[in-house]
Amino acid sequence: MPGSTLGMATSFVVPDRWTPDALQKAMNALLPNDCCVSDVREARAGFHARKCALERRYEYRIGTDQSARSPFRCRYEWALGQPLELGRLEAAARPLLGQHSFGAFAVKSHLRPHTRCEVRRASWSARTDARGVRFEVAADRFLHHMVRILTATMVDVALGRRPAEDLPRLLAGDPAVRASAPAPPEGLYFVQATYPETWFDLSEAA
């Protein structure tokens, strides 16, 4: 997809005297040690970090070995501590691709005017550290807790707690089926957002 890709982005208006470099240094001097501003870019008037994104990408990490419950790891992943069959996870993720109503996979979805999202990537893979699996998902938009609920539902399929057919039934709005409770927040990571490059082209011709 053409455009600029950024990590966790935010947008705000500052006085003209602030240059991007000076603003980055000032914010990093004030932020706590667990936060860092890696880049500051000037955007055209009207840019909004949330509303202007073309695509968002998340990753969810699960630890499947017994040491996942270690205090050095459990804060950064779902410490499941039991094996997951990758093939069952991949099969459960296939129906997610494309445009669907994901209201069944969201908290307070009844408060949203519409629940349709276009999922462009939904894939499971083994982690490179051989300690678990990860779920990568990209879409034009996400609903509240959507990634965590999707992850938990697919994990329940892989563990044999529910049939794989539940995923397409939930997407179809079957009232007889309910999604699983959200997976723990510790494993969820926002990876990046993609924006049209025109927002950052400040030339008069843009």
C-alpha positions in Angstrom: 0.0 0.0 0.0 1.5 3.4 -1.0 2.1 5.9 1.8 4.1 6.5 4.9 4.3 3.9 7.7 4.6 5.1 11.3 4.6 3.4 14.7 2.2 4.7 17.3 1.4 8.1 16.0 -0.3 11.2 17.5 -1.0 14.6 16.0 -1.3 18.1 17.5 -0.9 21.7 16.6 2.1 23.7 17.9 3.4 27.2 17.3 5.3 27.9 14.2 8.5 28.5 16.1 8.8 24.8 16.9 10.8 22.8 14.4 10.4 19.0 14.2 13.9 18.4 15.6 13.5 20.8 18.5 10.1 19.4 19.3 11.4 15.8 19.4 14.3 16.8 21.7 11.9 18.7 24.0 9.4 15.9 24.3 12.1 13.3 25.0 13.5 15.5 27.7 10.1 15.5 29.5 8.8 12.0 28.9 9.4 9.2 31.4 12.1 6.6 30.6 9.7 4.1 29.2 8.5 6.4 26.4 10.4 7.8 23.5 9.6 9.9 20.5 11.5 8.4 17.6 10.4 10.8 14.8 8.5 14.1 14.4 7.1 15.1 11.0 5.2 18.1 9.9 1.9 17.4 8.2 -0.6 19.4 6.2 -3.4 21.2 7.9 -6.3 18.8 8.8 -4.1 15.8 9.5 -5.5 13.5 12.2 -3.4 10.6 13.4 -6.4 8.3 13.9 -8.9 9.4 11.3 -6.4 9.7 8.4 -4.8 6.3 8.6 -5.3 3.9 5.7 -4.3 0.8 7.6 -3.3 -0.3 11.1 -1.3 -3.3 12.0 -1.1 -5.2 15.3 0.8 -8.2 16.6 -0.2 -10.5 19.4 2.4 -12.7 21.1 1.7 -15.9 23.1 4.2 -17.9 25.1 3.5 -21.6 24.9 6.4 -23.0 26.9 6.4 -23.4 30.7 8.8 -20.6 31.3 6.3 -18.2 29.7 5.1 -17.6 33.3 8.5 -16.2 34.3 8.2 -12.7 35.8 10.6 -11.6 33.1 8.2 -12.6 30.3 4.6 -12.6 31.5 4.4 -8.8 31.4 5.1 -8.9 27.7 3.1 -11.8 26.3 0.1 -14.1 27.0 1.7 -16.7 29.4 -0.4 -19.5 28.1 2.1 -22.2 29.0 0.7 -24.9 26.7 1.3 -25.9 23.1 -0.9 -24.6 20.3 -1.3 -26.4 16.9 -0.3 -23.8 14.3 -2.3 -25.4 11.6 -5.5 -25.1 13.5 -4.8 -21.4 14.3 -4.1 -20.7 10.6 -7.3 -22.4 9.5 -9.3 -20.4 12.1 -7.8 -17.1 10.8 -8.7 -17.6 7.1 -12.3 -16.6 7.3 -11.3 -13.2 8.8 -9.9 -11.9 5.5 -12.0 -9.4 3.6 -14.8 -7.1 4.6 -17.1 -8.4 7.5 -19.0 -7.1 10.4 -16.8 -7.7 13.4 -19.4 -6.6 16.0 -19.3 -10.1 17.6 -15.6 -9.5 18.3 -15.9 -6.1 20.0 -16.7 -4.7 23.4 -19.7 -2.3 23.3 -20.1 -2.7 19.6 -23.7 -1.6 19.9 -22.4 1.9 20.6 -20.7 2.1 17.2 -22.6 3.3 14.0 -21.1 0.5 12.0 -18.9 -2.5 12.7 -17.6 -3.4 9.3 -13.8 -3.7 8.9 -11.6 -4.8 6.0 -9.0 -7.3 7.3 -6.1 -7.4 4.8 -3.8 -9.7 6.7 -4.5 -12.3 9.4 -1.7 -14.8 9.9 -0.2 -17.0 12.6 3.5 -18.0 12.7 6.0 -19.6 15.1 8.0 -17.1 17.0 11.7 -16.9 16.1 12.7 -17.6 19.7 10.9 -20.9 19.6 8.9 -20.0 22.7 5.5 -19.6 21.3 3.4 -18.1 18.4 2.4 -14.7 17.2 -0.7 -13.4 15.4 -0.3 -10.6 12.8 -3.4 -8.7 11.7 -3.8 -5.6 9.5 -7.1 -3.8 8.7 -8.4 -0.5 7.7 -9.9 -0.1 11.2 -10.4 -2.0 14.4 -13.1 -2.1 17.0 -12.6 -2.0 20.8 -10.8 -5.1 22.0 -11.2 -6.7 18.6 -7.7 -8.1 18.2 -7.7 -9.6 21.8 -11.2 -11.2 21.3 -10.2 -12.6 17.9 -7.0 -14.0 19.4 -8.8 -15.7 22.3 -11.4 -17.2 20.1 -8.9 -18.7 17.7 -6.8 -20.0 20.6 -9.9 -21.7 22.0 -10.3 -23.4 18.6 -6.7 -24.6 18.6 -7.2 -26.0 22.1 -10.3 -27.9 21.1 -12.6 -25.8 23.3 -14.8 -24.7 20.4 -15.2 -25.7 16.7 -13.5 -23.8 13.9 -17.0 -23.2 12.4 -17.6 -20.7 15.1 -15.5 -18.1 13.4 -17.6 -17.8 10.2 -20.8 -18.1 12.2 -19.7 -15.1 14.4 -18.8 -13.1 11.3 -22.3 -13.8 10.0 -23.9 -12.5 13.2 -25.3 -15.9 14.4 -26.9 -15.0 17.7 -26.5 -18.5 19.0 -22.7 -18.2 19.1 -20.6 -15.9 21.4 -16.9 -15.0 21.0 -14.4 -15.9 23.7 -13.5 -13.4 26.4 -10.6 -11.1 25.4 -7.1 -12.4 25.6 -4.8 -10.7 28.2 -3.6 -7.2 27.2 0.0 -8.1 27.9 0.5 -9.8 24.5 -0.9 -7.0 22.3 1.4 -4.7 20.4 0.5 -1.9 18.0 3.0 -2.2 15.1 2.3 0.7 12.7 -0.1 2.8 10.8 0.0 3.7 7.1 -1.0 7.2 5.9 -1.2 8.7 2.4 2.1 10.4 1.6 0.2 13.5 0.5 -0.3 14.5 4.1 3.4 14.9 4.5 4.2 16.6 1.2 4.2 20.3 2.1 5.2 21.6 -1.4 2.8 24.1 -3.0 2.1 21.6 -5.8 0.8 19.0 -3.4 
